[in-house]
Amino acid sequence: MKLFKRMILKRPAEKRLIYFYTIVSMDEQVWLLRDENGDLLTLEEGDEFEFSLPVWPRRSFAEMEAEVIGGKFEAFNIPLNEFLDDLLVEIEKDNGVAAIFPSEKGAILQTRDEIKEMLRNI
């Protein structure tokens, strides 16, 4: 199974985006990483956004990323409606954006409205 997941991680960001929305629309949850203090893993961004919040479709993908960055983060899930209606609202107030299913191949950055639109179209 890990081989299959590694193959998915090597796919281009656009292909992982489709996989992400397929899984998230069925499971109605997203996975994030937090440190021992409960602080969310965020990534620095460039001009348009100050930071991004990486999200994954499954625990195993988030845990694989935690291993890559040193293993000091734990994976946890959040219901999709809380992610959209609470967490992303706060992230956007701080000029952040979601990084959908990041890997070494990059990630697609999406706003709350873009995520909601993608979910409506599934």
RADA-V290930 format. One record per pair of residues at least 4 apart in sequence whose ideal C-beta (glycine too) atoms are under 6 Angstrom apart, sorted by the first residue. I is the first residue (numbers start at 1). J is the second residue. If there is no record, write none. Layout:
BEGIN
I,J / I,J
END
This chain:
BEGIN
9,103 / 11,15 / 11,16 / 13,105 / 13,106 / 13,107 / 13,108 / 16,101 / 17,100 / 17,108 / 20,24 / 20,57 / 20,100 / 20,101 / 21,25 / 21,118 / 21,122 / 23,27 / 23,57 / 24,30 / 24,57 / 25,119 / 25,122 / 28,80 / 29,77 / 29,79 / 29,80 / 30,55 / 30,78 / 30,83 / 31,56 / 31,59 / 31,62 / 31,75 / 31,77 / 32,40 / 32,55 / 33,41 / 33,62 / 33,66 / 33,73 / 33,75 / 34,38 / 34,40 / 35,39 / 35,73 / 41,73 / 42,51 / 42,53 / 43,52 / 44,51 / 45,49 / 45,51 / 45,52 / 49,95 / 49,97 / 50,95 / 51,96 / 52,97 / 52,99 / 52,109 / 53,91 / 53,96 / 53,98 / 54,99 / 54,102 / 55,98 / 56,61 / 56,62 / 56,101 / 59,75 / 62,75 / 63,75 / 66,71 / 66,73 / 67,71 / 78,82 / 78,83 / 81,85 / 82,86 / 83,87 / 84,88 / 88,112 / 91,96 / 92,112 / 97,109 / 97,111 / 98,110 / 99,107 / 99,109 / 100,107 / 100,108 / 100,110 / 102,107 / 110,114 / 110,115
END
